[in-house]
Amino acid sequence: MKTFRDLLIWQKAMKLVTLCYEVSKKFPKEEQYGLTNQIRRCSVSIPSNISEGYGRGSGNEFNRFLKIALGSLFEFQTQIEIALNLNYISSEEFNIIYEDSRELERMLTAFIKTLNLTS
């Protein structure tokens, strides 16, 4: 692995950000500084924390930032469900985004466990 870009968790997180931006474009204009902004910020936080942790050069720091990324992912899952409850997204859109986020959750959790075993 040469860079954080080689990490599948980072690649998956980047795809989730792109999907989030595409879906949140349709949110009502009055949500621009509310849910739209918040959901985008936490989605961006996921791959950002993965890459920042990788760049710290320490297993303990990487582990800490992966856990922060996982927390942002849980925040994202909550906010996407709020968007569903408010009818900003369809059930179909929610299912796609939520399943993608759950896959990333499983990948991140497994990766964190692997790091904990090797440190």
C-alpha positions as CSV (number, residue, x, y, z in Angstrom):
1,M,0.0,0.0,0.0
2,K,1.6,3.2,-1.2
3,T,-1.0,5.8,-0.2
4,F,-4.3,6.1,1.5
5,R,-5.9,6.1,-1.9
6,D,-5.1,2.3,-2.1
7,L,-7.3,1.6,0.9
8,L,-10.6,0.1,-0.1
9,I,-12.3,1.8,2.9
10,W,-11.1,5.2,1.6
11,Q,-12.3,4.4,-2.0
12,K,-15.7,3.3,-0.7
13,A,-16.0,6.4,1.5
14,M,-15.3,8.6,-1.5
15,K,-18.1,6.9,-3.5
16,L,-20.4,7.5,-0.5
17,V,-19.6,11.2,-0.5
18,T,-20.3,11.5,-4.2
19,L,-23.6,9.7,-3.8
20,C,-24.5,11.9,-0.8
21,Y,-23.9,15.1,-2.9
22,E,-25.9,13.8,-5.8
23,V,-28.9,13.0,-3.5
24,S,-28.7,16.1,-1.3
25,K,-28.9,18.3,-4.4
26,K,-32.6,17.6,-4.4
27,F,-33.1,18.7,-0.8
28,P,-35.3,21.8,-0.3
29,K,-33.5,25.2,-0.6
30,E,-34.4,26.0,3.0
31,E,-32.2,23.1,4.1
32,Q,-29.1,24.5,2.4
33,Y,-27.6,25.6,5.8
34,G,-29.3,22.8,7.8
35,L,-29.5,19.2,6.9
36,T,-27.9,19.5,3.5
37,N,-24.8,21.1,4.9
38,Q,-24.7,18.8,7.9
39,I,-25.1,15.6,5.9
40,R,-22.4,16.7,3.4
41,R,-20.0,17.7,6.1
42,C,-20.2,14.4,7.9
43,S,-19.9,12.4,4.7
44,V,-16.8,14.4,3.7
45,S,-15.4,13.7,7.2
46,I,-15.4,10.0,6.7
47,P,-12.7,9.7,3.9
48,S,-10.9,12.8,5.3
49,N,-10.4,11.1,8.7
50,I,-9.2,7.9,7.0
51,S,-6.6,9.8,5.0
52,E,-5.6,12.0,7.9
53,G,-5.1,9.0,10.2
54,Y,-3.1,7.2,7.5
55,G,-0.9,10.2,7.2
56,R,-0.1,10.4,10.9
57,G,2.3,7.5,10.5
58,S,1.4,5.8,13.8
59,G,-0.8,2.8,14.2
60,N,-2.5,4.3,17.3
61,E,-3.2,7.6,15.6
62,F,-4.5,5.7,12.5
63,N,-6.8,3.7,14.8
64,R,-8.1,6.8,16.5
65,F,-8.9,8.5,13.2
66,L,-10.6,5.4,11.9
67,K,-12.9,5.5,14.9
68,I,-13.6,9.1,14.3
69,A,-14.5,8.2,10.7
70,L,-16.8,5.5,12.0
71,G,-18.5,8.0,14.2
72,S,-19.0,10.3,11.3
73,L,-20.5,7.4,9.3
74,F,-23.0,6.7,12.1
75,E,-23.9,10.4,12.1
76,F,-24.4,10.1,8.3
77,Q,-26.6,7.1,8.7
78,T,-28.8,9.0,11.2
79,Q,-29.0,12.1,8.9
80,I,-29.9,10.1,5.8
81,E,-32.7,8.5,7.8
82,I,-33.9,12.0,8.9
83,A,-33.9,12.9,5.2
84,L,-36.1,9.8,4.5
85,N,-38.5,10.7,7.3
86,L,-38.9,14.2,5.9
87,N,-39.5,12.8,2.4
88,Y,-36.4,14.5,1.0
89,I,-35.3,11.2,-0.4
90,S,-37.3,8.2,-1.6
91,S,-37.2,4.8,0.1
92,E,-35.3,3.5,-2.9
93,E,-32.6,6.2,-2.6
94,F,-32.4,5.6,1.1
95,N,-32.0,1.8,0.7
96,I,-29.1,2.3,-1.8
97,I,-27.3,4.9,0.4
98,Y,-27.9,3.0,3.6
99,E,-26.7,-0.3,2.3
100,D,-23.6,1.3,0.9
101,S,-23.0,3.0,4.3
102,R,-23.5,-0.4,6.1
103,E,-21.0,-2.1,3.8
104,L,-18.5,0.7,4.7
105,E,-19.4,0.3,8.4
106,R,-18.5,-3.4,8.2
107,M,-15.3,-2.7,6.3
108,L,-14.2,0.0,8.8
109,T,-15.0,-2.1,11.8
110,A,-13.1,-5.1,10.4
111,F,-10.1,-2.9,9.6
112,I,-10.1,-1.4,13.1
113,K,-10.2,-4.9,14.6
114,T,-7.3,-5.9,12.4
115,L,-5.2,-2.9,13.5
116,N,-6.0,-3.6,17.1
117,L,-4.7,-7.2,16.7
118,T,-1.5,-6.1,15.1
119,S,-0.6,-3.3,17.5
